[in-house]
Structure formats: structure tokens, C-alpha cells
Amino acid sequence: MSDARILVDLAAYARNLDTLRARVAPAELMAVVKADGYGHGLLPIARAAVANGVTWLGSLDIATGLELRRAGISQDVAIFAWLLGPWEDYREAIEARIDLGISTTEQLDQIADAGAAIPARLHLKIDTGLHRNGATEEEWPELVRRAVELDRGGVAEFHAVWTHIAEASDEEDSAAIARFDRAVAVAESLGASIRLRHLAASAAGLARSDARFDLVRIGAFSYGISPGGGIAPGELDIVPVMTLAAPVLEVSDGLAELGIGYADGISSAAAGVLDVTIGGRRYPIVSVGFDRIVVDLEGAQVETGEDGILFGPGTHGEATLQEWGDALGTIGEEVVTRLSGRIPREHS
Ligand SMILES: Cc1ncc(COP(=O)(O)O)c(C=O)c1O
């Protein structure tokens, strides 16, 4: 186990959900909890979302969806899985009432062959330009026809049409929304009765009312992670949920060694560009080793056992995740999801 600690502020997470829900209403909010709740801890995050009234969880894969069900997330809460491999056990997923994001007729065949005791709930995905699965416009009519057939046969319920968009430029997103509208119209013309449409993740969901449709799938912003490029969470009315702390283990020769390193997921590129806050003051990171980082005390005194804060909400002078993302040339999501499972998560 690591000497470091990840402190997760569940009250801040709940506040973000409240803020975001109000922003996307009347669309509903799906709390995306993939990748261990973006590194914040799957079950405490999912339970906090449900306790906050969230009725949709995005699990990414079936295994995570099943883990949520086994942990007691009730069937009143819909769980959506959309990254499906060729090996999936659809019967177990369907009977656990995991909604399935479908891109191919082969997946529909597998679902029809699964022999589940209840109908599968299907969300058909149209690729609107991101090219991260989804049916092409050419494949779409056949996918829809086959799903309508399964719906009529009682094997499945044609529940939703959805897509995922780049959220990198307004022009591209507008083109994706137009393609999505066309796909919905085609599906309806082929006899589908669509109960739900969803397209946006955090950025478009917050920025554009025309992207929200019936449901917005929100990950990053719920954790207080802003899109980077200098946009601070405060500008979006969200607060960072995670604080990363590591104790000072040794002080010598004007340097302090802290108990965290690249084996915990800290990039060695942090040396020379980022710092650690100890007792309200920042100290530059001079090196990142296997399970230690070294900071330059610049003549100041710190004590063994004091906590160093690598990043947090920024309210006590510490760096924010956004600063880490910007300094490392990446986004906050990458920094938090790289943090090792060996760092204990403490939820409060
Ligand atoms: C399909 C889908 N929807 C929504 C999200 C949430 O995105 P964000 O973290 O930008 O809110 C993701 C995450 O990448 C995703 O893959």
C-alpha cells in the first residue's frame, strides 16, 4: 500500500450534482462512474449519486454495471453500459437490468440468442462523427429494423437513441446534433417508438441547451474536473472533489521526501513544473521516483509526518487538478484516472 491518501469530498460531489442537475433540467442527469468513478472510488461515488436522487448511472462496461448491482444499487436506478466486447454474457446483464448501448446487428443477434428471462433494454448508437463505435448512417436503418423486430417479438425494448460527440468545437457539435436528429427521424419512420434520446457529456451538456435532449451523461464536471485550457472549476460553478496528500517521510539537506511516486501514478514530468503544498506553502518538486517525490524546501523548515498536498480544491493555497493537467499537457481526467489503486481512498 502507498503512504499517500486520496481524500474524496462526497459533500462536494453531491453539490456538483445539484448544480449540474439544475443546469441540465428538464433533461435528466446520468452520473458517469466509469473507471472507478474517475479514480474517486466506484461504490462510494455511485452510492452518493443515488442518495442524491440520481436515477441513471453510466458504468461504461457490463462488469462494472454488475458490480454496482451486486453492491445493492437497486433496479430503480438505471445502469447504462456501452463498451461491449464480443465475449459478453448478455443474459446476466439483461437480467440484472443493465441498459445496453448497441452499435451493431451482431450485438443484437447475441442479445436475441442470450435467452434472458426479461427483455433487454436497448439504446441504439448512431456515430455522428466521433468514430468511437456507433452505427454509420448507412448501417443505421438495418440496425433500427432489427431492433424494432426484437421489440415487437418481446425479446428487447427499443428504449433510446444516443450518440457521443467530440465537444471540441461548436461547429462540429452542431453538425453532430443535426446527424443525430436525422437518425432519430429515420428510426421513427421505421417504426421505432423512442422513449429517450441522449447525446451530450459534461461540456456540451452544460453549454448548449440544444445538446441536452432527454438525458445528459456527466462525468468530469461532477467530480469538479474542468476541461483544462485555463478554465477553472469555479467558472463552471463546480468544486473539485479530490485531494491528493502524501506525508513528509524524511527531511535532509534542504530537501523533503514525500511518500508518493510514479508507482502511485504520479508522472515523472511533474518534476520542475509542479509543486507540493506543506503547511500552506508551496515547494517545487525536484524529482519523482518509484514511490517517493522530493521537494526543495528553499530554506524553510518542515517536519517529518506533515502532510504534503499535491492537489486539492485550491482553498488552502495548494495546486488544483486543473494546474496539474495544464502543466503536464493533459486534462484532469488523465491525472486522476492514472492514480494507482494502491493509494487508499478516504471518503467523507
Ligand atoms: C459515452 C460517454 N458519455 C459520457 C461521458 C462523460 O464524459 P465527461 O467526463 O466529459 O462528462 C463519457 C466519458 O468519456 C463517455 O464515454
The ligand as a Tripos MOL2 file, in Angstrom:
@<TRIPOS>MOLECULE
LIG
   16    16     1     0     0
SMALL
NO_CHARGES

@<TRIPOS>ATOM
      1 C1        -20.2230    7.8060  -23.8740 C.3       1 LIG1
      2 C2        -19.7820    8.7340  -22.7990 C.ar      1 LIG1
      3 N1        -20.6490    9.6020  -22.2880 N.ar      1 LIG1
      4 C3        -20.3020   10.4690  -21.3180 C.ar      1 LIG1
      5 C4        -19.0270   10.5060  -20.8060 C.ar      1 LIG1
      6 C5        -18.6930   11.5200  -19.7540 C.3       1 LIG1
      7 O1        -17.8420   12.4800  -20.2890 O.3       1 LIG1
      8 P1        -17.3390   13.7180  -19.3820 P.3       1 LIG1
      9 O2        -16.3590   13.1320  -18.4080 O.co2     1 LIG1
     10 O3        -16.7110   14.6400  -20.3620 O.co2     1 LIG1
     11 O4        -18.5390   14.2730  -18.7190 O.co2     1 LIG1
     12 C6        -18.0780    9.6210  -21.3240 C.ar      1 LIG1
     13 C7        -16.7040    9.6530  -20.8200 C.2       1 LIG1
     14 O5        -15.7570    9.6790  -21.5580 O.2       1 LIG1
     15 C8        -18.4620    8.7060  -22.3480 C.ar      1 LIG1
     16 O6        -17.5890    7.8360  -22.8560 O.3       1 LIG1
@<TRIPOS>BOND
     1     1     2 1
     2     2     3 ar
     3     2    15 ar
     4     3     4 ar
     5     4     5 ar
     6     5     6 1
     7     5    12 ar
     8     6     7 1
     9     7     8 1
    10     8     9 2
    11     8    10 1
    12     8    11 1
    13    12    13 1
    14    12    15 ar
    15    13    14 2
    16    15    16 1
@<TRIPOS>SUBSTRUCTURE
     1 LIG1         1 GROUP 0 **** ****
